[in-house]
Amino acid sequence: MESPYKGKTGLKRLWNACHYSIAGLAAAYRHEDAFRQEALLAAVLIPLALFLPVSGIGRALMVASILLVIIVELLNSAIEATVDRISLDDHQLAKRAKDIGSAAVLISLLNVAAVWTLVLLGP
């Protein structure tokens, strides 16, 4: 059975989507320690990127790399919540799903370090 909200179109769909997105951000902030840490990192680094003397493209890359961490953490948190909803039992596939999500977050954080280093040390 499909969600009764799937049939919404136009402004009603947009309004619902906005509310679901805000609820998702609030839930991530309330329940996920890693998300709170990365949100704090973003709150510090994004304004810093906007004030550093770098090119507009460099600034955009720096901000985008931080936002990518937030996006990947949200997806990782969704994977973890889904796996936990299915079962809290130890299972090889559940561990694999969670580990792969965690690896994606790690790679996005390494990307931040690489982008910021290249932009700040570049010509």
C-alpha positions in Angstrom: 0.0 0.0 0.0 1.4 3.4 -0.9 1.5 6.4 1.3 -1.6 8.6 1.2 0.7 11.6 0.8 2.1 10.3 -2.5 -0.9 11.7 -4.4 -0.3 15.3 -3.3 0.8 17.7 -6.1 1.7 21.3 -6.5 2.1 23.6 -3.5 0.6 21.0 -1.1 3.3 18.5 -2.0 6.0 21.2 -1.6 4.5 22.3 1.7 4.4 18.7 3.0 8.0 18.0 1.7 9.3 21.1 3.5 7.7 20.0 6.8 9.1 16.4 6.4 12.5 17.8 5.7 12.5 20.0 8.8 11.2 17.1 10.9 14.1 15.0 9.6 16.7 17.6 10.4 15.2 18.0 13.9 15.1 14.2 14.5 18.7 13.9 13.3 19.8 16.7 15.6 17.8 15.3 18.6 18.8 11.7 18.2 22.2 11.5 16.4 25.4 12.6 18.3 27.4 12.5 15.1 25.0 14.8 13.3 25.2 17.3 16.2 29.0 17.2 16.0 29.0 17.7 12.3 26.4 20.5 12.5 28.7 22.2 15.0 31.6 21.7 12.6 29.5 23.2 9.8 28.4 26.2 12.0 32.1 27.0 12.5 33.6 26.1 9.1 30.9 27.6 6.7 31.2 31.1 8.1 35.0 30.7 8.2 34.9 29.7 4.5 32.9 32.8 3.7 35.4 35.1 5.3 38.7 33.6 4.2 40.5 35.4 1.3 39.9 32.7 -1.3 38.3 32.8 -4.8 34.6 32.4 -5.2 35.1 28.9 -6.6 37.3 28.0 -3.7 34.7 29.3 -1.3 32.0 27.3 -3.0 34.0 24.1 -2.9 34.8 24.6 0.8 31.1 25.1 1.7 30.0 22.3 -0.6 32.4 19.9 1.0 30.9 20.7 4.5 27.3 20.3 3.2 28.3 17.0 1.7 29.2 15.7 5.1 25.8 16.8 6.5 24.1 15.0 3.6 26.1 11.8 3.9 25.5 11.8 7.7 21.8 12.2 7.2 21.7 9.2 4.8 23.9 7.2 7.1 21.6 7.9 10.0 18.6 6.9 7.9 20.3 3.6 7.1 21.1 2.9 10.7 17.5 3.7 11.8 16.1 1.5 9.1 18.4 -1.4 10.1 17.6 -0.9 13.7 13.8 -0.8 12.9 14.1 -4.2 11.2 16.0 -5.9 14.0 18.4 -5.0 16.8 19.9 -8.5 16.6 23.5 -8.8 15.5 23.5 -9.8 11.9 26.3 -9.8 9.3 24.3 -7.8 6.7 23.1 -5.2 9.3 26.7 -4.7 10.3 27.8 -4.4 6.7 25.1 -1.8 6.0 26.1 0.3 9.0 29.8 0.0 8.3 29.4 1.0 4.7 27.3 4.1 5.8 30.0 4.9 8.3 32.7 4.6 5.6 30.8 7.0 3.4 30.8 9.6 6.3 34.6 9.0 6.8 35.3 9.6 3.1 33.2 12.8 3.1 35.2 14.1 6.1 38.4 13.2 4.3 37.1 15.1 1.3 36.6 18.2 3.5 40.3 18.0 4.6 41.5 17.5 1.0 39.3 20.4 -0.4 40.2 22.8 2.4 43.9 22.0 2.1 44.0 22.3 -1.7 42.0 25.6 -1.6 44.0 27.1 1.2 47.4 26.0 -0.1 46.7 26.4 -3.8 48.1 29.2 -6.0 
